[in-house]
Amino acid sequence: MKVKTRATVEGARKQANEMLSEAQKQARRTAKDARRKAQRRVVGARIGAARARAGARSKASGVSSKAVGAAGAAGLAAGYFLDPDSGRRRRHEARDRALAVIRRGADRTRREAEYRTDQVEGKIAEAKSEAGPERPAANDQALADRVRSEIFQPADAPKGSVNVNVENGVVYLRGEVEQPDQIRKLVEQAGSVDGVSAVENLLST
């Protein structure tokens, strides 16, 4: 259960990080597209200004007023963004508005990812509380088997009256023996097993 829970949390965090990374990539792509569109508008405005000038020159030759009006509108757009006094500020404002929209989208995606991660961790905590105490880890079980194999190896070992449990590397000996020397011997043998961090002697005679 513990291993599975930890893997679920790591998976949720990985998914959240992937979503945030994807949002950042999307933000960069959007910013790049916005710059391209702005450049195209500037180029279009310049073209429009050139057409307006051409339209003004060709007005005497009978060019339609509609074409001249369209060229004039393009010229106004070019003048708005290319104005020597305010054009730069206007371009920066347009860029800042586009970047603000991008940042808001990235922040919204990040908040959603964090919210989903919190939901997963909350469900994991709830499942752990419902499951009750966790079972001993696999290494504790293996260590308990090694201790039993060591202390119960002699033919006269009190196998039927002594219980061995291991929790986080600590060996707990419980039960009754006939002689005090047996207690000392069992504690020493259990402590000599590789991986045992301590021995709790709960034996009695």
C-alpha positions as CSV (number, residue, x, y, z in Angstrom):
1,M,0.0,0.0,0.0
2,K,2.8,2.4,0.9
3,V,4.7,1.8,-2.3
4,K,1.5,2.1,-4.4
5,T,0.6,5.3,-2.6
6,R,4.0,6.9,-3.2
7,A,3.9,5.9,-6.8
8,T,0.4,7.5,-7.2
9,V,1.7,10.8,-5.7
10,E,4.7,10.8,-7.9
11,G,2.5,10.1,-10.9
12,A,0.2,13.0,-10.0
13,R,3.2,15.3,-9.6
14,K,4.7,14.2,-12.8
15,Q,1.3,14.9,-14.6
16,A,1.1,18.3,-13.0
17,N,4.7,19.2,-14.1
18,E,3.9,18.0,-17.6
19,M,0.8,20.2,-17.8
20,L,2.7,23.2,-16.5
21,S,5.5,22.6,-19.0
22,E,3.0,22.2,-21.8
23,A,1.3,25.5,-20.8
24,Q,4.6,27.3,-20.8
25,K,5.4,25.9,-24.3
26,Q,1.9,27.0,-25.5
27,A,2.6,30.5,-24.0
28,R,5.9,30.8,-25.9
29,R,4.2,29.6,-29.1
30,T,1.4,32.2,-28.6
31,A,3.9,34.9,-27.9
32,K,5.9,34.0,-31.0
33,D,2.7,34.0,-33.1
34,A,1.7,37.4,-31.7
35,R,5.1,38.8,-32.7
36,R,4.7,37.4,-36.2
37,K,1.2,38.9,-36.5
38,A,2.5,42.3,-35.3
39,Q,5.3,42.2,-37.9
40,R,2.8,41.3,-40.6
41,R,0.6,44.2,-39.5
42,V,3.6,46.6,-39.7
43,V,4.5,45.3,-43.1
44,G,0.9,45.5,-44.2
45,A,0.6,49.0,-42.9
46,R,3.7,50.0,-44.8
47,I,2.3,48.5,-48.0
48,G,-1.0,50.3,-47.3
49,A,0.9,53.6,-46.9
50,A,2.6,53.0,-50.2
51,R,-0.7,52.2,-51.9
52,A,-2.2,55.4,-50.4
53,R,0.6,57.4,-51.8
54,A,0.1,55.7,-55.2
55,G,-3.6,56.3,-54.9
56,A,-3.1,60.0,-54.2
57,R,-0.8,60.2,-57.3
58,S,-3.2,58.4,-59.5
59,K,-6.3,60.2,-58.3
60,A,-6.2,62.4,-61.4
61,S,-6.2,59.4,-63.6
62,G,-9.7,58.2,-62.4
63,V,-9.0,55.6,-59.6
64,S,-12.2,54.7,-57.7
65,S,-12.9,56.5,-54.4
66,K,-13.4,53.1,-52.7
67,A,-9.9,52.0,-53.5
68,V,-8.5,55.3,-52.4
69,G,-10.5,55.0,-49.1
70,A,-9.1,51.5,-48.4
71,A,-5.6,52.7,-49.1
72,G,-6.3,55.7,-46.8
73,A,-7.4,53.3,-44.0
74,A,-4.2,51.3,-44.3
75,G,-2.3,54.5,-44.2
76,L,-4.0,55.5,-41.0
77,A,-3.1,52.1,-39.4
78,A,0.5,52.5,-40.5
79,G,0.5,56.0,-39.0
80,Y,-0.9,54.7,-35.7
81,F,1.9,52.2,-35.2
82,L,4.7,54.0,-37.0
83,D,4.1,57.4,-35.5
84,P,7.5,58.9,-34.6
85,D,6.2,60.2,-31.2
86,S,3.7,57.5,-30.0
87,G,4.2,54.6,-32.4
88,R,6.7,52.8,-30.3
89,R,4.6,53.2,-27.1
90,R,1.5,51.9,-29.0
91,R,3.4,48.9,-30.3
92,H,4.7,48.1,-26.8
93,E,1.2,48.4,-25.3
94,A,-0.2,46.0,-27.9
95,R,2.6,43.6,-27.2
96,D,2.1,43.9,-23.4
97,R,-1.7,43.2,-23.8
98,A,-0.9,40.1,-25.8
99,L,1.6,38.9,-23.2
100,A,-0.8,39.6,-20.4
101,V,-3.4,37.3,-22.0
102,I,-0.7,34.6,-22.4
103,R,0.4,34.9,-18.8
104,R,-3.2,34.7,-17.5
105,G,-3.7,31.5,-19.5
106,A,-0.5,30.0,-18.1
107,D,-1.4,30.9,-14.5
108,R,-4.8,29.4,-14.9
109,T,-3.3,26.1,-16.2
110,R,-0.8,26.0,-13.3
111,R,-3.6,26.6,-10.7
112,E,-5.6,23.8,-12.3
113,A,-2.6,21.4,-12.2
114,E,-1.9,22.3,-8.5
115,Y,-5.6,21.8,-7.7
116,R,-5.6,18.3,-9.3
117,T,-2.4,17.4,-7.4
118,D,-4.0,18.4,-4.1
119,Q,-7.1,16.4,-4.9
120,V,-5.0,13.3,-5.6
121,E,-3.0,13.7,-2.4
122,G,-6.2,14.2,-0.4
123,K,-7.7,11.0,-1.8
124,I,-4.5,9.1,-1.0
125,A,-4.5,10.3,2.6
126,E,-8.1,9.4,2.9
127,A,-7.4,5.9,1.5
128,K,-4.5,5.4,3.9
129,S,-6.7,6.4,6.9
130,E,-9.4,4.0,5.9
131,A,-6.9,1.2,5.3
132,G,-5.7,1.3,8.9
133,P,-2.2,0.5,10.1
134,E,0.2,-0.4,7.3
135,R,1.6,-3.8,7.0
136,P,5.3,-4.3,7.8
137,A,7.6,-3.4,5.0
138,A,9.0,-6.3,2.9
139,N,12.5,-5.8,4.3
140,D,11.2,-6.0,7.9
141,Q,9.5,-9.3,7.1
142,A,12.6,-10.7,5.5
143,L,14.7,-9.5,8.5
144,A,12.3,-11.3,10.9
145,D,12.7,-14.5,9.0
146,R,16.5,-14.2,9.2
147,V,16.2,-13.6,13.0
148,R,14.0,-16.7,13.5
149,S,16.3,-18.8,11.4
150,E,19.2,-17.7,13.6
151,I,17.8,-17.9,17.1
152,F,15.7,-21.1,16.5
153,Q,18.5,-23.0,14.8
154,P,19.6,-25.0,18.0
155,A,17.5,-28.1,18.7
156,D,16.7,-26.9,22.2
157,A,15.5,-23.4,21.1
158,P,12.1,-22.3,22.5
159,K,10.4,-22.1,19.1
160,G,6.9,-22.6,20.5
161,S,7.1,-20.0,23.3
162,V,8.9,-17.1,21.7
163,N,7.5,-14.7,19.1
164,V,9.7,-12.5,16.8
165,N,8.5,-9.3,15.2
166,V,10.5,-6.6,13.3
167,E,9.4,-2.9,12.9
168,N,11.7,-0.5,11.0
169,G,14.7,-2.7,11.8
170,V,14.0,-3.2,15.5
171,V,13.5,-6.8,16.7
172,Y,10.8,-7.4,19.3
173,L,11.2,-10.7,21.3
174,R,8.1,-11.7,23.2
175,G,7.2,-14.9,25.2
176,E,8.5,-17.1,28.0
177,V,11.6,-19.2,28.4
178,E,12.7,-21.5,31.1
179,Q,16.1,-20.0,32.1
180,P,17.4,-16.4,32.3
181,D,20.4,-17.5,30.3
182,Q,18.2,-18.3,27.4
183,I,16.9,-14.7,27.3
184,R,20.5,-13.3,27.2
185,K,21.4,-15.8,24.4
186,L,18.3,-15.1,22.3
187,V,18.9,-11.3,22.6
188,E,22.6,-11.7,21.6
189,Q,21.8,-13.9,18.6
190,A,19.0,-11.6,17.4
191,G,21.3,-8.6,17.6
192,S,24.0,-10.3,15.6
193,V,21.8,-10.7,12.5
194,D,22.8,-8.3,9.7
195,G,20.3,-5.5,9.3
196,V,19.1,-5.4,12.9
197,S,19.3,-1.9,14.4
198,A,18.1,-2.8,17.9
199,V,16.5,-5.6,20.0
200,E,13.6,-5.0,22.4
201,N,13.7,-7.7,25.0
202,L,10.1,-8.5,26.2
203,L,10.9,-12.0,27.3
204,S,10.2,-13.4,30.8
205,T,10.9,-16.6,32.6
